[in-house]
Amino acid sequence: MCSGTATFSSCQIIVNQKQQFVSNKEFSAEEFLDNLLTKGSCAACDESSEIFNRDELPPFYNEEMYKRGQSYFHKHLFGMFLGKMLGLLCGLAIQSSLAILILTKMSSTELTAYKRYVATIFHMMIWYDSEFKPGSRLWESIKDIKSKHNSASKKASNILKYRINQKDMALTQFDFMGLALTRSNFLGIYDNDNEADLKCFVHVWRVIGYCIGIEDEFNICRESVEETRAICNEILSKVILPAVEEKNEKSREMCSYLMNGLWAINPFLNVNTFLFYLNLTLKNSKADANENNEEYKKLTKGEKARLNIIFFVTKVMQYPLVRICLRAFQIHALWVAKTFPFLAYYKFGRANSHVKIMGNH
């Protein structure tokens, strides 16, 4: 990885040695990931990149597919939120992203984490609710996110000698959608063989990836669901799982800020429970949830009870009525977070509880 300890010349050597990655009939997810982790680590994703500065919809944008992808998200709203929560924990295990988060001090306390991640949720909901056209709320949301990323990248460049790069943004893309493709049953999503809807869901993130500055060469969301899932599986097994298994102390601290901060919109959240469930999810097995596992034994009775509730809820979400009820619950929770975040009043005080994005959202 080309970080503050790597020189520009070393990055240039990697770029020169790498062949342009082109999609073809002999597509290899392994080669894609190798290209992402090497060449992608040296390609900036901020204002220093011409591609980052583009302000247009991608040529492959399909309005009907985008709206159908939005509908698929809303159909599985509760499970998608579980996937996003686990995805946030994945992101905090990646050291380059973690270093920038620590530098910006935007999530280094429970309060700042609450504000940052609630804002992220609000932006995400705009991406799934609005029309994607110039001047729309979605368009302005993307511009706002890019501006914040660019500011963070400039600060990191000055202090850490490290810019946000294509690899960083592609891994962030995975945090939003990767588990929905690779570990859907762990999220309570049971129609993951619905190729048409999945293709549209992937299209949503292919478009968003393009618009936030990810080059086509590094965009993990491709036209093919099969190729996209293969890339996500490679990222999960070779990047995310090893990073999570390192159990970095600073990463754990930031995960605690995340969970304890977002407790104010969902009091079910618990860092030990969710980190344990994340490990089960990444390993694609619930077999370790027993008293023979040392990490499981460390959980309190309350944390084990939470874990069993997650097991139960994600199991019964295969039934449409349960999924519909949980979707209604999630919609209500979002409404409370926007209009009357009473738990945040209790935890952070009324003055700190209302999160605004783009001035007035």
Stockholm file with secondary structure:
# STOCKHOLM 1.0

chainA/1-361         MCSGTATFSSCQIIVNQKQQFVSNKEFSAEEFLDNLLTKGSCAACDESSEIFNRDELPPFYNEEMYKRGQSYFHKHLFGMFLGKMLGLLCGLAIQSSLAILILTKMSSTELTAYKRYVATIFHMMIWYDSEFKPGSRLWESIKDIKSKHNSASKKASNILKYRINQKDMALTQFDFMGLALTRSNFLGIYDNDNEADLKCFVHVWRVIGYCIGIEDEFNICRESVEETRAICNEILSKVILPAVEEKNEKSREMCSYLMNGLWAINPFLNVNTFLFYLNLTLKNSKADANENNEEYKKLTKGEKARLNIIFFVTKVMQYPLVRICLRAFQIHALWVAKTFPFLAYYKFGRANSHVKIMGNH
#=GR chainA/1-361 SS CCCTTSCHHHHHHHHHHSCCCCCCTTCCHHHHHHHHHHHHHHSBCSTTSTTTTCCSCCTTCCHHHHHHHHHHHHHTHHHHHHHHHHHHHHHTTCHHHHHHHHHHTSSSSHHHHHHHHHHHHHHHHHHHHSCCSTTSHHHHHHHHHHHHHHHHHHHHHHHTSCCCBHHHHHHHHHHHHHHHHHSGGGGTCCCTTCHHHHHHHHHHHHHHHHHTTCCGGGCSCCSCHHHHHHHHHHHIIIIIHHHHHTCCHHHHHHHHHHHHHHTTTCTTCCHHHHHHHHHHHHHTCCTTCSTTSHHHHHSCHHHHHHHHHHHHHHHHTTSHHHHHHHHHHHHHHHHHHHHCCHHHHHHHCGGGTCCCSTTTC
#=GC SS_cons         CCCTTSCHHHHHHHHHHSCCCCCCTTCCHHHHHHHHHHHHHHSBCSTTSTTTTCCSCCTTCCHHHHHHHHHHHHHTHHHHHHHHHHHHHHHTTCHHHHHHHHHHTSSSSHHHHHHHHHHHHHHHHHHHHSCCSTTSHHHHHHHHHHHHHHHHHHHHHHHTSCCCBHHHHHHHHHHHHHHHHHSGGGGTCCCTTCHHHHHHHHHHHHHHHHHTTCCGGGCSCCSCHHHHHHHHHHHIIIIIHHHHHTCCHHHHHHHHHHHHHHTTTCTTCCHHHHHHHHHHHHHTCCTTCSTTSHHHHHSCHHHHHHHHHHHHHHHHTTSHHHHHHHHHHHHHHHHHHHHCCHHHHHHHCGGGTCCCSTTTC
//
